[in-house]
């Protein structure tokens, strides 16, 4: 079809635009496969590179997953302690019922839950070791409790609400930990920044790892690159296989990161579940969902291409036939 | 096809490899470039495919002024020039097929067309059926012929050869030279640098003689 690619005598190569585009896309399609099979020819070296990239990618992502769970738990009012209002009167008493009504009607209160003396006893005795302690009492020593979840997010507002409730009839004492909440959100704020910094550092590391791996490959293929340029391969033609190598290194690294993350979550799921139960919550570390997994693969591929691009381009330009 | 117009080449260390060289070669001509080693033969060839640039004067290839060619146009120039080296410069981790196919892959040719042309080029140099071999399993002469197949597989209008018979015995050398002669009869401009005077004299071809960077008048 492009038989006329070379004029028989006079002019240097003339290829029309459509042919050139077709050749370009053919080269890309061919490299997509051939670079992977070249890499797979050295499975040991490839696996180590993939592992390094996978570990570097999985660390910040695991951290961010944990952080996300903790902050989401916050909004699910798991770690944010509901106020415990300890009753000075029996929970069946009129005073207690009236208090319950008042709290339910209050606009500052989100959720109200009554834990009767019996319910408290049952819950308490189900905790390991406490059953025997409670048996020592002839009657139930536990007071009734009303759990109040404030609408207010802000520590000072919650404190005010607590003071108001403490003034009501039938209330023995109100307990909540405002300081804990403030500290938690401060810690979360710090962790978030640490995470961003780590994310940037580890991404940089991945770019450098890929760039360095490719540089070594280029050094080994110096002769081939010189010959290719001598026969008219352009800088971008010579660079293209390395872009695809970078892509595969990053993509494979992301695949390993995915496996590392999911198995770490599996490993952590048991203790996390126990922690969650102690907060009467059903929160659990969630695995990466479909969209996030795709995002992870895209990130790996992108870092690979970027790593190849920034480190290889200038280096390849320096290699000229002699 | 090829014009050197008062071309000089001085390297950064002050060494002048070519001094005021002028000549022209017609399309389809077969030219020997002779002279002792160090006379500037290799430098002259490298100026034709843009590996070296002239310090003064101009080099024209197919009407293009190479001395003023921007870097991004160098690949296009080189795609139209086949090159043969003394030490073949084959890729030893690639089979004969892939070595010969290189210029076609660079040109972006379809795989079916590549296969056809590679086989045609190999049969022309007498290596039919050897495309699956590894270069190191071939003899010196065979390796050189693979190098020649690679240089002509994309049917370039011009062919440059730097001491193509340097490592070969006289019989093989004559065989290789007659191959080059065939190409020139097909319209390819052929320029061969060699110091093998005996061989040059046995062939009916024009001679450009270089001596210490200057063209000697015949």
Interface residues (C-beta under 8 A of the other chain):
Chain A: X1 X2 X5 X6 X7 X8 X9 X10 X11 X12 X13 X15 X19 X20 X22 X23 X24 X26 X27 X223 X224 X227 X228 X229 X230 X231 X232 X233 X234 X237 X320 X321 X322
Chain B: X1 X27 X28 X49 X51 X61 X62 X63 X64 X72 X75 X76 X77 X78 X79 X80 X81 X83 X89 X91 X93 X94 X102 X103 X105 X106 X107 X108 X109 X110 X113 X150 X154 X155 X156 X157 X187
